[in-house]
Amino acid sequence: MIAKDSNLAAIVAEVEKLSAKITTAIKADKVSTSLEDADSKRDELVRQLGTLLTGYGAIPIPSRQEAAKKLSAVYDKYGKAIANEPYARESSLIESMLEDFSNTALAEAVKALDGVADLLASLRTAQDDFNAASDSATAALTAKGESAYALKKPLLAAINEKLVPYVSAMSAIQSDYADFSAKADIEINKANASVGEKEICI
């Protein structure tokens, strides 16, 4: 009986479509948060590099001061302020800075200052991680469509105003619908768990 119920099939299809859209929207939001985390990591490494070079420049050891002077000249072309640039601009500046630091003429200066090579390697990794997160965010936002908040109301309406009343009414006359109702409750609970109580409350 249920398998042949075109009305129920249409309602279920609507609920499933909206649920899928909300799931996609929530995933996009999570990816955006990952992108922010990746950006914060590279920002911190840029600041640490500047602080380290400033520290070496203040040490009263001529060889280290000279090495710090050479490397600081490169760093100062970009500066800590690059962390405040928009994502794409910051990525471009970090790539350029890393390329400048990789110049063979600076190899000895980098070797002379403990920790500089490690920070540059970490910044390279952090930039690569940011690029990967950026690609994922772009793909997720492209697929996102409407926000989870905007989709909540039509999903609630489909469940509370169509699915639940219809199944309740049919359960009173057909036992098959009672079984379906129990399964529907499980799926509704799963939907609530996947989006969080702040998104959907049945």
SULJOSUL-V598063 format. One line per field, one symbol per residue. ss: DSSP state (2 for helix, 1 for strand, 0 for the rest). Layout:
ss = ???
This chain:
ss = 0222022222222222222222222222222222222222222222222222222222000222222222222222220222220022222222222222200222222222000222222222222222222222222222220002222222222222222222222220002222222222222222222220000000
